[in-house]
Amino acid sequence: MKKRITLIVFSVLIIAALYVLY
């Protein structure tokens, strides 16, 4: 369960970073 939550948080951070860059 913990790994799943971390994966979701990491994905959200990547999407947010891409959104800020572009």
C-alpha positions, 0 to 999 in steps of 0.5 A: 500500500505504501509503495502505491501511494509513493508511486502516485505522489511521484507521478503527480510531482512529475506531471506538475513539473512538466506542466510548469516547464511547458 
